[in-house]
Structure formats: C-alpha cells, structure tokens
Amino acid sequence: MQKVLIMPCLDMKEGRVVKGVHFVDLRDAGDPVECARIYCKSGADELAFLDITATIEKRGTTLNAVRRVAEVTTVPFTVGGGIGSLTDADAVLNAGADRVSMSSAAFRNPNLIDQAAARFGSEKIVVAIDVDRNPALPSGYEVYVDGGNTATGKDAVEWARETEARGAGIILPTSKARDGAKTGYDLPLIKAIKETVKVPVVASGGAGSMEHFLEAAKEGQADILLAASVFHFGEINIRELKQYLRENGFATNQ
C-alpha cells in the first residue's frame, strides 16, 4: 500500500498564523505555538512553517517564532520564507527546523540548491514552487515567485526536474489558483511533477474535503498532503482523515 503523510501548514505573518485565498485576503488563524502543539497531538506527520511576507519585505525568517514552534513540535518541521543564502538556511536549522524550504531565492540563484544540498544534505532541502496555469508553456504551468506575485515565464515541471537534479530532497508545488479555494488540489499539476521526479512531492493548495486528500494521493500520486484552513478552523480532523485514507487503500501513520 502506498503511504501518505499529513502536513498542516502554518502561514505566518507578524507572529500569527494566517490563511487567505489565492495568496491574498488573509485572516487570523491563531497562535503558532498553540497550533503546532495541537497538530502534533492530533496526529500530524509533518509540520510546515512559512513566513509568507519575508521575501516581499526582503528579510529573513523570524527566527524567534521558529524557535518557539520548534520547542513544542514533535514531528519533522519544515521552515520557509526569506531563506536566500546558506547563512539563512543554517540559522533556521539551528533554530530547530528539520528542513528548509526555498522558493524565490532558489529560482533566482539555482546554485543555492546545489550548495545547500552539499552542505546540509538533500534530505534537509525542500524547494517550494508557486504555480499558475499558462497554456503557452509545455506543461501548461508557470513558476511564480515573490509570494506568487511575479510571473517568471519558466515551465513549472521543467523547473521541478531541475531542482531535483540540483539536490532538492522534496518538491512542494502550490497551485495559486487553488490556494484556499477548497475546490480540490490541482491534480494534473501534482501528477505531472510526480511523474517527472523521484523525490517525494507535496500536494498543496485547494483541500476542502477528505475526498480532495484522497484524490491527491490516488490521482495526483502525492506523497505528502499539505493543508491549512481545513485544519486551522476545525473543518477536518487529522485522525479521522487518516482513517478515511486507510479505508480507501492508503497506509498512514496511526
């Protein structure tokens, strides 16, 4: 049986967990430490922490918040946002993260992926790819940077392939069109990347029901299922979700 992992995501702004739709219209979703503690006790397999305004504000990740969350986190903990150098990555790992997630900086300086993988190990390097549809590109999907604000003209599947070749240990594509919409993950996007790379792929952007998670695992072939608002606002219980996935043919951690 294919195994899938569940990863709640803490999108951070000004020290609070927030969640929006299509990367905008943010609303408060709670204290990050309390959220992390609850998720770890509720059966989460992984936890993501993304400082969503760090890149736009041209600053590093808020390390104090990372440390506070790391103190209560008992599962693998991925941190992203504003990681633009090996020094930034080292600081985040020293603050308690198990992995670092790079996006805009990695796109603008792809050698950063090679350097980070060589220094810290591929298993600690996640490359996040914000994506929107563009029928003019071979895969139909385009890479966006700067928090999903800047189109790059780069094919998303091609970029995923390159990041793996450079040493990314996990690839995390997020559909801008689906983000927060609760209409389901972008299955063709996830599947296209999954069929192109060998490393684990995270489904991100669009979960609104348990069926959506199952579709991402079955049709999208995702290894890790990431979501935010459905967990933050109590719409889906993680243990019940895992039971549902097991009943439908997927292995999960208890």
N, C-alpha and C positions, 0 to 999 in steps of 0.2 A: 504493500500500500504506500502511495505517495504521502509523505509527511509535510504538513504545513505548519507554520508558526504565526502567532498573532502578535502584532506590534502596534500598540497605541502610540500616537504621536502628539507630543506637547509642542505646539507652535507658540513661541514666546515673543512677547512684546512688552517692554517696560516692566519686566519682572513678573508678568502674569501670563497664564495660558489663555490664548485667544483662538477663535476659529471664525473663518469667513467663508465666502462663496466666490469661486473663481479668483482667489487670492486677494479679494477686497471685502468691504463691509464686515469688518471684524467685530466680534462680540466677546465679552469676557467669559472664560470657562473655568476660572478658579486658580488656586494657588498651586504652583508646580510641584512643590514638595508633597503636599497632600494628595494631589493627583497621582504622583509616582508611587506613593505608599499604597494607595488604594489599588492601583493596577497590579502591583507586584503581589498583593494579597489575593487579587481576584483571578489570577491565572494567566496573566500576560507572559509571553515567552521572551519578548524583547521590548525595549522602550526607546523611542526616538525623541530627541530634543532639538528643536530648530529655532534658532534666533532669527526670526524672519526679516528683521529690518537691519541686521548687522551689515550686510553687503551694501544696501542702498545708502546707509548712513556712514559707510566707509570706516567701519570699526571692527574690532574683533568680537568674538563671542563673549557674553557676560559670564566670566569665569566663576564669580561668586555664586550665581544661580546654578551653574553646573555642579559645583562642589556640594551645594545643599541638596540637590536632587540625587547626586551620586551616593550620598550618605545613607539614603533610605532605599536605594534601588538594589534589588537582589537578582536582576536578570541582565543580560547583555544590554549595554547602554550606548546608543549612537548619538553623537552630538554634531550638529552642523550649523552653518550660518557665520559668515565672516572669516572662514578659515582660508587665508590666502598665502600662507607660507608654511615651511616646515616648523618654524618657531611657533606659529599659531597652533598647528597640529600638536606639537609637543606639549604646549601649555594646556590644551584641552584634555589630552590623555593623562597628564599629571594631575589634573583637577578631578579625575575619576572616571572619565569616559573609557569605554572599551574599544570604541571605534570612532573615527572622524568621518564626517560626510562633507564632500567638496562639490561645488557646483560651478558658480560663475568663474571663480579663480582658476579652477581646473580647466575650464573651457578656454579661457584667455591665455593660460600658460600650461599646456598639456604636459610639459616636462615635470610639472609639480606632482602629477600622479606617479610617474616613474620614480622620482626622488623619494616621495613619501612611502611608496611600496618597498623600496630598497631599504629605507631607514627603519620603518616600523613594522613591515610585513604586510603582504596583501590582505591578510585576514582582518586588518585594522582599517582598511581603506574602503569607504563607500563613495561611489560617485552618483550624485543625485542629478537627474536630468528633467527639467521642466519642459513640457512638450505641448504644442498645439498643432492642430491639423493644418497641412499645407499640401494640397493636391499636386502642386508643381514639383515636389520633391519625390525621389524614387519610392520611399516608403509611405509617403503621404503625411509624414510628421516632421515638424521642425523644432529644433532646440531653441529654447528661450533662456535668457539669463537675467540677472538683476531682479530676482524675485518674480520672474515671469513677465517682466515689463519690456524686455528688449529682444526683438527677433534677431536671429543670427544668420539665417539662410542655410544653416547646416542640417543635414538629414539626421534625425534622431537615432535611427537604427545604425547608421554608419558610425555615429559618434559613440554609441554604446559598444560597438565592436572595437573601436579604437581604445576606449577606456579599459576594456578587459585586457587588450594586448599590452597596455602600458602598466598593468598591475592592479587594477581595481578588483577587490575581492567580492563586492556586492554592487549591483546596479539598481538604483531606485528611480524609476521614471514616474513622474506625476503628470497626469493629464490636466492641463489648465482649464479646459472646457468642462471637465467633470468635477473638479475640486469643489467640495462642499455642496454639490448639487443633489447628492443622494439618489442619482439616477442609475448608478452602477458604474463599475470600473470600465475603462476603455480597453476592452478585451483584445481587439486586433493589435493595439499598441503593445500590450504586455506580451502577447503571443509572438509577435514579430521579433521583439528583443530576446525573449526566452529561446527562440529557435536559432538565434544568431550567436548567443554566448553560452558558455558552460558554467559560469559562476551563478550563484543564486540571484534571482530577480524579485524585487519587491513590487507588489501591486499597490498603487497609491492614487487616490483621487476618485471619489464618487460613491463610496459604500453607503448604502441607505437601508439595507436589509440583510438578513442572513443569506438569502438567495444570492445576493451580489458577491458575498465572500466565496460561496460555493462555485459560482461561475468563474471567478478569478482563478481559483485553484484548478478547476476542471478544464474550462475552455481557454483560459489565459495561461495555464500551466505555471502560475506563480508559486514561488517557494515560501514567501513571507507575505502576509496580508496586513497592510497598514490601514488604519483608520483613525479618525479623531472625533468628530462631533457625535457620532452614534455612541461612542463610549463616554465622552465627556458629559453628555446630557442624559445618560442612563437609558438610551433607547435600545441598546443591545447589551446583554450580559455576556461577558467573555466565556465563562464556564458553559453557559447554555449554547453559545456559538460553537464551542469545541465539540460538545455533544452532538450538535446538528451536523457538523462536518464529519464526525466519526460515523454517524448513522448513514451518511451518504458516501462512504467509501474512502475517507481520508484519515490518516493517522495523525494524532496530535499528542502533545504532552498533556498529562492529566491536569 
